[in-house]
Structure formats: structure tokens, C-alpha cells
Amino acid sequence: MLTRASVDSATRRAQQLLLDAINQPADLIRLSVADWELLVRVGRRARLLGRIEADLAQRGLLHAIPTGAAQHLQAARQVITHRQTLITWEVNRILWALAGSATPLILLKGSGYLLARLPPARGRVFADVDLLVPEEKIGEIEEQLVGHGWFKTEIDPYDDRYYRVWMHEIPPLRHSERGTEIDLHHRLLPRTSRLPSSPEPLLAAAQPLADPRLHVLSPPDMVLHALVHLFLEGDPDEGLRLRDLLDVHDLLCHFAQQTDFWADLVARAGALGFRRPLFYGLRYAQRLFATPVPTSVVQQLAPAAPPRPLLALMDRLIPLALLPEHPDRPRGRATLARWLIYIRAHWLRMPPGLLTRHLSHKAWLRLRGVRKRVDLAQLDLRQQ
């Protein structure tokens, strides 16, 4: 009979295996076959198998692990390589479709990391292309893309209105032949968000890539966007994505080599109203990945911390929502933590009245058995 203590112990073991794999990849050659079996399962759930493979390959250690584990990691690499090719080509086709347009296109998240050749792209799964464009141009760009092979995905009328009236993006566009998706954003957060969401400072500070039609966010803005996306995009089923926090860790380690990066990051967080997400991001990146953050930065952000009782609660909920559970022994309190973080995210994204209506509508759909749209073409990503 499984006891609560035994379930907790098994989960802690699974989570520690994953964190050790990320933080000390050279030690993976010492794992037993049983440990590798568990690591592959939790790594797949966290979508970090590709990262583990990349770290081992970089050190020339793939030959030193069990053959079965190596095959799983190599399969993950094949999927990632394929997706990177698709995303690179998709960006090429977007530029072709928008030829003649003077509107700057800012690549967000994964596609931005890939095209800017930043560390988070290493071993990372890519699902779609996220673009930030000026709001006054978004309708024009949408129609140009629709005229060149993309189509507006069919969604519930409620969801379509929800996107276009309240959100920070329009419903995704999908290519009729390739099946790849584009998410067109006009700001980082919904219009109704309690946090500021004006896109003008981000657009003004964006940095061009080799092709001057493409841009990425400035280093501080890229870190802050990753954190806002992490903490305000909670999913009741998946929870917070450990992969996204690892992106932040990689960005911080990379950009910290630039003079004045930390000072610019703290100042930018204050200017944009993102000091609280930055506080949380640095706190949990340090705890889980030992991210090197200057003491002076921690001290500067101390006033951004929530009251102590709330911080104690978040210290309990965030790891539960971030770290994958044991595949065979999921705990009810982790499910509860994911739901609480999801509600918190929506509380910050919209006012109480709208939030009540929205969650009530979603709950009604669940009771009726209406499931979210499943993209069969993307199921391979769920397995990495």
C-alpha cells in the first residue's frame, strides 16, 4: 500500500533526477538503468529531453549512458531538428508573404531564440512562430497572411471575441499546407491586465537581426517577457513550464556578460511595472538552477516581494506547479497548486467581473464535455 510519505519520496526522487540532469549533466553517466527510465519519463513530461541530449552531446557523453536512454534522447533530437527547420522556413515564408511591408516583425520566445542564436534554443522544442507587431498593423498583416496560404483557425465564437476584444493577440493563423501556426501579438499582456501592457517601449527598444525586417526584444525585455509569460500563462493541466524558467536561466547567464545588463534589467522592470515577476523569476531560478544573480540585484528587488504570508504560500505553490510529478504517482496537492496558479494568473489578467464570466463559461464547457481543440500535428511535441 502506498503511503503519503512513499509517494512524496518517489516524487522528490523524480524531480531531483530532472534538476540534477539540467544542473550537472556530466554526472548522468553514473545513473542506473532504473534511474534513466524514470528520468526519460519526467524529462519528456517537462519537454526537456532535447535539452538533456544537447548537454550530453556537447560533452561527448551520449555513448556513456544506457543504449535505451540514448535512443530516446536521440529521437528527441530528431524531432527538435525537424521543428527548427520548419520554424526557420516558416519565418522565411512570412517574410515572403509580407514583402513590401515596412512593418517591423518582432520574433518572440522560441522563434526569437532560434533566429537570434541564443542559448535557450539549444535542445528546445518549437511549436509555432510568435510575432509582436504594432496594433494598428495587425489587421493588415493578418489579411496579407490569409492571402498567402494561412487561414483563420475555426474556434468557438466566444473564444474568437475573447481574443479580439480582451486579449493581447488574435486567434492563431495556420498554414493550409504545412499546418504550422503563427500567433500575432500586439502586446505582451491582455488589455485588461492589472500589470502594464503598453507595447510602445518594447517596439522602440527591439533589436534587428541579420535580416533588418526581423527583430527580437532587447535583452532586458526578452528576460521580462519570458517571466511574464511564465507566471501569467498558467495552465490548469500542465501547470507552469519548467522549460520556460530554464529559458530565463539561460538568458540571464548569457546576457550577464554584457556591461550594465543587471542594472538595465532592474531599471527596465521598474519602468515597465514588472518588478514582481522579476523578483519571482530570480528567486526560483536561483533555487532550482543556482542561477548566479548579484547580491546587489537581490537587494534592489527585495521591496518588490509580496507580504511574507503570501511569499510563503508562493514558495509552496510555485515548485508544485513547476516541477513534474512522478508519472505513476501524481499528487492531489500538485493539481490544486496548478489550479490556484491558473486562477491567480487570470486574476492578474482581467477584472473580477470578466474573470467570473470567463471561468464560468470554461467550467460550463468542461461540464458539457467540450474539450479544447487538439492539434494532431503537434502531438509529437507533447512527447518530447
Buried (B, 14 or more C-beta within 10 A) or exposed (E): EEEEEEBBEBBEEBBEBBBBBBEEBEEBBEBEEEBBBBBBBBBBBBBBBBBBBBBBBEEEBBEEBBEEBBEBBEBBBEBBEEBBEBBBEBBEBBBEBBEEBEBBBBBBBBBBBBBBEBBBBBBBBBBBBBBBBBBEBBEBBBEBBBEBBBEBBEBEEEBBEBBEEBBBBBBBBBBEEBEBBBBBBBBBBBBBBBBEBEBEBBBEBBEEBEEEBBBBBBBBBBBBBBBBBBBBBBEBEBBBBBBBBBBBBBBBBBBBEEEEBBBBBBEBBBEBBBBBBBBBBBBBBBEBBEBEBEEEBEEBBEEBBEEEEEBEBBEEBBBBBBBBBBBEBEBEBBBEBBBBBBBBBBBBBBEEEBBEEBBEBBEEBEEEEEEEEEBEEBEEBBEB
